[in-house]
Amino acid sequence: MSEPFSLLARVRSFGYAFKGLATLVREQHNARIHVAATLVVISAGLYVEVSRLDWMVLLLTVALVWLAEAMNTALEYLADATVPEQHPLVGKAKDVAAAGVLLCSGVAVLVAALVFIPYF
């Protein structure tokens, strides 16, 4: 049986999420690159006044990259806590998770090109 709804528990859950975001940006170099890319995309979108549909596509793409980076980082932390020594399967799992971030980032660049090229 689940616990009854608690507004305080919901507020705490937002606190944990923001703590996780701070950890992600503070401890992961690639997350800092994503911060810069996010700021560039938002600034460029404001500068060229992209359409509402273009904003939706850009924001969803940015969110996808952030999601991939967060899941990759979470998997790395869990793997390191579970198997601190080198293990080939853990290494493969980390590589596959990193590949997911790479693929999302690559598609994000293509989406940005498709959105912004017509404005320039």
For each residue, the residues with C-beta under 8 A, 3 or more apart:
1:
2:
3: 6 9
4:
5: 9 10
6: 3 9 10
7: 10 11
8: 11 12
9: 3 5 6 12 13
10: 5 6 7 13 14
11: 7 8 14 15
12: 8 9 15 16
13: 9 10 16 17
14: 10 11 17 18
15: 11 12 18 19
16: 12 13 19 20
17: 13 14 20 21
18: 14 15 21 22
19: 15 16 22 23
20: 16 17 23 24 70
21: 17 18 24 25
22: 18 19 25 26
23: 19 20 26 27
24: 20 21 27 28 31 69 70 73
25: 21 22 28 31 32 35
26: 22 23
27: 23 24 31 73
28: 24 25 31 32 69 73
29: 32 33
30: 33 34 69 101
31: 24 25 27 28 34 35 69 73
32: 25 28 29 35 36
33: 29 30 36 37
34: 30 31 37 38 65 66 69
35: 25 31 32 38 39
36: 32 33 39 40
37: 33 34 40 41 62 65 108
38: 34 35 41 42 62 66
39: 35 36 42 43
40: 36 37 43 44
41: 37 38 44 45 58 62 112
42: 38 39 45 46
43: 39 40 46 47
44: 40 41 47 48 116
45: 41 42 48 49 50 54 55 58
46: 42 43 49
47: 43 44
48: 44 45 116 119 120
49: 45 46
50: 45 54 55 58 115 116 119
51: 54 55
52: 55 56
53: 56 57
54: 45 50 51 57 58 115
55: 45 50 51 52 58 59
56: 52 53 59 60
57: 53 54 60 61 111 115
58: 41 45 50 54 55 61 62 111 112 115
59: 55 56 62 63
60: 56 57 63 64
61: 57 58 64 65 107 108 111 112
62: 37 38 41 58 59 65 66 108
63: 59 60 66 67
64: 60 61 67 68 104 107 108
65: 34 37 61 62 68 69 101 104 105 108
66: 34 38 62 63 69 70
67: 63 64 70 71 104
68: 64 65 71 72 100 101 103 104 105
69: 24 28 30 31 34 65 66 72 73 101
70: 20 24 66 67 73 74
71: 67 68 74 75 97 100
72: 68 69 75 76 97 98 100 101
73: 24 27 28 31 69 70 76 77
74: 70 71 77 78
75: 71 72 78 79 93 94 97
76: 72 73 79 80 94 97
77: 73 74 80 81
78: 74 75 81 82
79: 75 76 82 83 90 93 94
80: 76 77 83 84
81: 77 78 84
82: 78 79 90
83: 79 80 87 90
84: 80 81
85:
86: 90 91
87: 83 90 91
88: 91 92
89: 92 93
90: 79 82 83 86 87 93 94
91: 86 87 88 94 95
92: 88 89 95 96
93: 75 79 89 90 96 97
94: 75 76 79 90 91 97 98
95: 91 92 98 99
96: 92 93 99 100
97: 71 72 75 76 93 94 100 101
98: 72 94 95 101 102
99: 95 96 102 103
100: 68 71 72 96 97 103 104
101: 30 65 68 69 72 97 98 104 105
102: 98 99 105 106
103: 68 99 100 106 107
104: 64 65 67 68 100 101 107 108
105: 65 68 101 102 108 109
106: 102 103 109 110
107: 61 64 103 104 110 111
108: 37 61 62 64 65 104 105 111 112
109: 105 106 112 113
110: 106 107 113 114
111: 57 58 61 107 108 114 115
112: 41 58 61 108 109 115 116
113: 109 110 116 117
114: 110 111 117
115: 50 54 57 58 111 112 118 119
116: 44 48 50 112 113 119 120
117: 113 114 120
118: 115
119: 48 50 115 116
120: 48 116 117
